[in-house]
Amino acid sequence: FNKQIKKYSHRKEQFQNEESMERFLVSSFDTYNQKFLGRSHKGFQQAEGELEQMLSQPMEN
């Protein structure tokens, strides 16, 4: 992902100004975040239900 960002951002003639380059970068980051939003680490998915239950219970002192 970083290589792709560097590759496109170094081509300055592709962008008319800094704002257009910023829009491109924000769009790229948003696409990247959406792609990996639903992923979770190995083992975490199995414990997710138990963790949610633990966090939803009030703390007991």
C-alpha positions in Angstrom: 0.0 0.0 0.0 2.8 2.4 0.9 4.6 1.7 -2.4 1.4 2.5 -4.3 0.9 5.8 -2.5 4.6 6.8 -3.1 4.4 5.8 -6.8 1.3 7.9 -7.5 2.2 10.9 -5.3 5.6 11.3 -6.9 4.0 11.9 -10.3 3.3 15.6 -9.5 2.1 16.4 -13.0 -0.9 14.0 -12.4 -2.2 16.5 -9.8 -3.1 20.0 -10.6 -2.5 21.2 -7.1 -1.9 20.0 -3.5 -5.7 19.8 -2.8 -6.2 17.4 -5.6 -3.3 15.2 -4.3 -4.8 15.4 -0.8 -8.2 14.3 -2.2 -6.5 11.3 -3.9 -4.7 10.3 -0.7 -7.9 10.6 1.4 -9.8 8.5 -1.1 -7.0 5.9 -1.1 -6.9 5.7 2.7 -10.7 5.4 2.8 -10.7 2.5 0.3 -7.9 0.8 2.3 -9.7 1.2 5.6 -13.0 -0.1 4.2 -11.2 -3.2 2.8 -9.7 -4.1 6.2 -12.6 -2.9 8.4 -14.2 -6.4 8.9 -11.0 -8.3 9.5 -9.8 -9.5 12.9 -6.8 -11.2 14.2 -6.7 -15.0 14.6 -8.3 -16.1 17.8 -9.9 -12.7 18.5 -13.0 -13.6 16.4 -13.5 -16.7 18.6 -13.3 -14.6 21.8 -15.3 -11.7 20.5 -18.6 -12.8 22.0 -17.1 -13.4 25.4 -15.3 -10.0 25.3 -18.5 -8.1 24.4 -20.3 -9.8 27.3 -17.5 -8.9 29.7 -17.5 -5.3 28.6 -21.2 -4.9 28.7 -21.5 -6.0 32.4 -21.1 -3.2 35.0 -17.8 -3.1 36.9 -18.0 -4.7 40.4 -15.7 -3.3 43.0 
